[in-house]
């Protein structure tokens, strides 16, 4: 889940990984939320994407971004694509690159939702839900406008939304990990 505040952003994630036959709990110390020096990424979808992003993303040393959206579009996404390609995770079909995951990215306290085709969007209400329990979490947060709540209220709302998701979706389970960035 993601909640966009006025000058802050929150990401929350569960710790369950599922495949066709099994259910796994992420080991202690690992998370679907990956914190880098300049940005934070929450992952949903293929575990491979989490593995690759945990290994690191290499940004160009001397990049100059015109604004936050330019950084995400012109530097962060290409660095993610390169990491995926180098790891053999990125797919190419009819000249279009893709992957089988979704991401919420915080950069400069702004949330960007990144799709499987590397396009990004921002929600006017400031609420986000990804993964198998994402729709349930989003429904639990539907009346929320992220910029009208405090960090503490957002934390409680995100935990509640994740808890509701875990009650109604077998692919979602505690413990939950919450990160707030200014």
N, C-alpha and C positions, 0 to 999 in steps of 0.2 A: 504494500500500500504506500501511497505518497500523499502528503498534505503540504500544500504551498502556503506558507505564512507570509506576513508582510515583508519582513527582511530575514526570513529563515525558511528552511524546508526540512521536512521529516520524511524518512523512509522507514518502513517496517517490513519484516519478513518472518516467515515461519521457518521451521528446521526440518521439514519432511521432504524427502526425495522419493519419487515413485517411478517405476517402469512398468512394463506390461505384466510382470509376475510378482514383483516384490515391492516392499515399502522399507525405506531406510530413514534413519534419523542422522542428521549431520553430526559429526564428531564435535565434542566440545572445542571451542576455539575457532571453528569454521563457520561461515555464514554465507547466506545468499546476498549479503550486502558487503561490498568490497570498497574499502576506503583507500584512496590514493591521496597524494599530497594536494593536488589541485581539484579533485572531483571525487564523487562517491557514486557507485553504481549498484543498484539492486537488480538481481537477475531472476527471471522465471523462464521455464522451458528446459532445454537440454542442460544436463549437468556439465557437459563438455564445455559450454560457454563459461560457466563459473570457474572450471579448472583453468582454462586459458587466461581469463581475466585475473585470477588470483596470482598467476605466474608473472603478470605485469604487462603494462602497455607502455610502449616507448613513444613519447611525443618528440617532435623535432626540437632540437636544442634552442634555436633562436626564432621561435614563431612569434608573429605579431598579429594579434587578433583585434579587429576593428570594434567588436562588441562580443557579448556572451554567446549569442546565436552563431556568430562567425566562428568562434572558437570550437563550439560543438560540431558544426557542420564541416569546417575546413581542416580541423586538426584532430579532435578527439575521435570522431567517427572513422576517418581514414586510419588512425592508429589502431582502433579496434579491428577494422577490416584486415589490416596487415597482420595483427596478432592471430586472428582467426585463420587467415590464409596460410600463414607460416605453420600453424598447428594442424592444417588439413581439415579445419572445421567449416570454412566458408564454402558455399555451393554456388555454382554458376549454371544458369539455365537460360538459353537464348540470349546470352550476353548480360543477363541481370544477375547480380550477386545477391545472395541471401543467406540466412541462417535460420535455425528453428528455435529462437528464443526471443524474449521481450525484455526490455530494460527500462528502469527509471534511473535517470542520471541527475545528480545535483551538481551544478556548477555555479559558483557565485550566488548561492542561496536561491537558485531557480531550478525548478524541476522540468526535465525534458523526457517525454515518453518516446522511446525508440522502438520502432517496429522491426519485423523480420527482414524488411527490404531496406533498412538503414534510414528510413524517413523518420522525422521526429515531429511531435505535436505538443502543445501545451493546452491544458484545460482551463477555461475561463473561471470555473468554480474552484479550481485548485485542489481537486481530489483525483486520486488515481488508484486503480486496482488491476493487478496482473496475475497471471498464472491460473491454475485450476480453481482456486477459491477467490479469484479477483472480482468476479461479478457479485458474489455474495458480499464481500468486503465493501465494494463500491455501493451496493444497495444499503448496507449498514451506515454508510457515510453520506448518503444522498442528500440529506437536508443541510449538510455542512458547507459553509463557504470558508475555505482555509484562511483567508486573510482576516476573518472576524473572530478567530480564536487565539488563545495564548498557546505557548509551547506546551505547558502542562496540560491544558485541555486537549490539545492535539494528540499528545502522548496517550491519554486515557481513551480518546476516540479511536485511535489507531489500534491499540490493544484490544478494545472491544470489537472492532471490525474483524481483526484477525481471529479472535475467539469465536465469533459467529461463523466465520469461514470454516474453522476447524470443527464446529458442531455439524455443519451441513455438507462438508466436502471431505472425502476420505484422503485427498491429496494434500491436506493442510493440517498441521499439528504444531503444538507448542514444543519446546520453548520458543518465544518470539524475541526478535532482535530489533531494537529501535535505535535509530541514529538521527540526531538533529544537527543541522549545519547552519551557521550564520553566514 
